[in-house]
């Protein structure tokens, strides 16, 4: 599914040359839509002449290996989050990227949604004042047989909901507040019959005592996304991601000098999600301008370090 989204997002900026998948029929279906070549082995794809960028949209257990091999073959890489199962798996990837001067963008796609871009603009303007804390929730309700899918297998996934949707919450919080130096949390399996967590709770703190209260859940029953950013001069309330998560919306509550009920401005984005195209276009510009990707391996490492810390605190074995 994500591979199809990435291929569509290429638009006029790039051309899909080749596809590979362990289910060859899937690679063929995608390739046929773009006149691309099909490979049974991803290593052959990585070495295919003309390939400049490799997009890695696989299960978590192969993200790091494919990324490293692509880098060593002289390619730039867009790898989906979480980029690996553990921070340790990322170390050789980061070393290879530094050695070969490769651009590696990690697919923290939520940064590029319209509501998040608007939030970034408002925060950067200083209109919210100093940021105090973030409160965010992200979840879905699973489906029949969810506990038999690959995400429920720790050897393939590296964990459950905390490593699935949790990294998006961690990344967005770091994007606004900066690095977290104190981590507390709890991961637990409440409902699904699987050896990985279905809920992850986090309280993350920066050196400046800014806090992120985060909850990732696959027992939400109705898909939801909520992010609230609190500053000394106002608050941003973001909800929805389009589709089953509801219309993207951001509301700005502007504190008045006399306080009381705030001035309120809202924006809704019911149009088609353009985040995939915006993200890929930025990455192509990173390559063209030889600049460091905004969402990179260090961001993935930071998110995974937090996830691992909470798994350890909660007594989970992530299978690696």
Secondary structure, DSSP 8 states (H G I E B T S, - for coil): -HHHHHHHHTTTT----EEE-SSHHHHHHHHHHHT-EEESSHHHHHHSTT--EEEE-S-HHHHHHHHHHHHHTT-EEEEETTSSSSHHHHHHHHHHHHHHT--EEEE-GGGGSHHHHHHHHHHHHTTT-SEEEEEEEEE----TTGGGSGGG-HHHHSSSHHHHTHHHHHHHHHHHH----EEEEEEE-SSSSSSS-SEEEEEEE-TT--EEEEEEES--SS-EEEEEEEETTEEEEEE--SGGG--EEEEEEE--TT-SS-EEEEEEE-S---HHHHHHHHHHHHHHHT---SS-HHHHHHHHHHHHHHHHHHT-----
